[in-house]
């Protein structure tokens, strides 16, 4: 009887954690965003919007799979130097630091679980994280523009 009770408790804890993680990963608003390349062509990305500080702090932590064509846009209130790390983040990511007018200032690759910071080279308002290599595969470069329209 004691073993059955322990097993039942373990199952409840497992499903409780799974529901918590599902809630963390799916409760953010999603938007289809457009990135306009320097040649005038464009590409879409389906991004979760991390607007609140708690959402920005959690980001993609604990997510094992992030599909191509999706990402997370971190929205900040003011222009600032941004610094990101990959603590508790198992999926390799690329990050674009973006100015308030939508210009991509920097693109960097980040290493899973790394505590080393990745820092913007100037003042920016947004950061867009996507699966590592997605920017390269889509021919997205610094100077390209993210269309900022949250309506």
N, C-alpha and C positions, 0 to 999 in steps of 0.2 A: 504494500500500500504506500509506503514511504517513497519508493522509487517512482511509482505512478504520479504521486503528488509533485515530486521534483521535476519529472519530465513535463508535466502539465505547466508548471511554473516556468520552465525554460522555454517552452513553446510560446507562452504568453509574452515573455520578455522579448523573444525573437520577433514576433509579429508586432509588438509595440514599437520596437526600434525600427522595423521596416516601415510601419505607418508614419513614424516621425520623419524618417528620411524621405519617404515619398512626399509627405507634406512640405518639407523643406525644398524639394526639387521641383515641385509642380505648382506651388502657390503664386509664383511670380507672374505678373502680366507678361504676355508675349506679343511682340510686334514684328511685322515684316518690314525690314529695313532695306534701303537701297544704297549701294556704294557705286558712285559714278567714277569710272576710270578716267585717266587723263585723255584718252582717245574719244571720250564721250559715250562709250558703251557702259553698260551697268550690270550689276549682279545683285541678287537678293540674298538676304540672310534672315532667318527666323530667330529672333533674339529674345531672351528673357530680360526684363528690365529690373536691375538692382538699383533702386532709388533710395530706399531707407538704409540707414547706417548698418543695421543688423543684417540686411540682405547683402550689402556690399562686403561686409566682413566675412560672411559665410561663403559667398560665391559658389564655385563649383566643388567645394570641399566634399569629399567622400563619393563623388560621382565617378563610377568606373567607366562609363561609356557616354560620350557626347557625339551624336551623329554629325556627319558632314552637313554643311548648310545651316547649322544652328550655332548659337553662341549666347553670350551674356553681355549686355551693355550695362556698364557701371556709370551711373549718372551722378555727378557731383554738383553742389550748389554754386561753387565758385571755381574759377581757374586756379590751378595749383600744380606743383610738381607732384606727380603720383608715383607711388612705389607699391608694387605687388610682389607677393611670394606665392609659393605652391604648397604651403603647409597643409598636410592631410588631403592633398589633391593628387589622385592616382593617374589621371588621364593627362598626357602631354598636351600642352596648349601653346598657341601663339596669341600675342596680345598686340593690339594697335592702340596707341595713345592718340587722342583726337582733340583738336582745338574746339573752342566754343562755336566756331563757324563751320565745323564739320571736316576740316582738313586733317588727314592722317599725318601726324608728325613723326611717329616712330612705329616700327613693327619689330617685335622681338619674339624668339622662341623661349619657352620656359620648361624646365625639367621637373617631372613629377616628384613630389615630396620635398623639393628643395626649399631651404629656408633662406637662400640667397635672394636678395631683393632685385627686382627688375624696375628700373626707374626711368621715368620720362625725361627727355633731354631739354624740356622746357615746360612752360605752363600749358596745361590742357584741362578740359572739362569732362571728357569721357574716356573710358577704356572699353574696348571690345575684345573679349576673349572668345576664341574659336578653337576647334581641334587643330593641333599643330600641323603646319604645312598648308592649311586651307587658304590663307592669303596668297601664298606662292602659287598654289595650284589654280587659283582664280585670277592670277596676274594682277593682284592688288598691290600697290606700291605706296610709299610715302608720297604725299602730294595729292593722292586721290581723295575723294570727298564722300563722307557719309551724309546722306540726306537726313536732316534732323527735323522730324515732324511727328510729334507724339499724339496728334489728334486722332 
